[in-house]
Structures are given as C-alpha cells and as structure tokens.
Amino acid sequence: MKLEPYSEESPQRLIVGPPNTVLEKVQEVIEATGMNYLLCIFSFGNLPPQAALRSLELFSREVMPKLKG
C-alpha cells in the first residue's frame, strides 16, 4: 500500500486544483472505489483562513452539486 499523497493507489490521496480538476479526480476515485463518503480538509499548514474559506466555497458551489446524482 502506497502512502504517497498524490499516488493514485494511496488510501489517503490528496486532490488539489481548480474546481473542474477536483470534480474530475473525485469522480474517478468514486468510480474506481465505489466510495460513498468523502472527508475534505480545506485548512492545513500555514494556509490563511481566507484561502481555506475560498476553497470551501468553491467546492460547495462548483463541485458538490455535480457529485449529487
């Protein structure tokens, strides 16, 4: 089992990028694994709170609605 965060085989895979990239990568993981739960962390390291909130807003507005259904 690989624990490299960007490896496709990693159980703790990191997905980053603009909303369309995140959506595509999350959909790939859903198809490959059949998962039905997703844990997202938007604040980490020394990321300013405003940047974390911006990421959360983008995810909730542009990614989440397209995952439903």
N, C-alpha and C positions, 0 to 999 in steps of 0.2 A: 504494500500500500504506500503510495507516494504522499508525502505531506508538503510538497511544494505548492504554495498557494495558487499559482497560476496554471498548474498542471491540470489537464482535463481529467486525470484519474484521481485527483485529490479529493478526499471526502470533505475538506474544508476549503473549497475553491473560492477564490476571490474573483468577483466580476466588477469591472470598472469601465467607465466610458460614458459617452453621451447616451441619452435615453434609448435611441434606436439600437445601439450596440448592446446595452444592458438587456433590453427586451429580447433580442435575438439569442443572446447567450443563455438567459434564463429559460427560454422556450426550448433550447437544445438540451439543457440539463433535465427539464421536465420530461421531454420525450425519451431521453436515454435512461432515466431512473424511475419514472412514474411517481416522483415525489408529490406530496400533497401539502407540504408545509415548507415555508421559506423563512429563514431568520435573516434579517437585514441589520447591518450595523452601519450607521451613517456618520458616526463620530468616532474618530480614533486618532491616536498620536497627538500631534500639536495642531490638528486641523481647527481653524477658527469656528466657533459656534455658528456664525452666519453661513459658512460654506456647508456645514453639515445640514443646516436647515434648508438651504437651497437644494441640496441633493435629495433630501426627503420630499420636498415639494415637487421636484421634477419626477421622482419615482412615483409618487402618489397620483400625479396628474397625467403622466405620459406613459407609464409602464403598467401599473396595476390594472387600470381599466381594460387594457388589451390582453391581460392574463386571465381575466374572468370570461369564461365561456369557451 
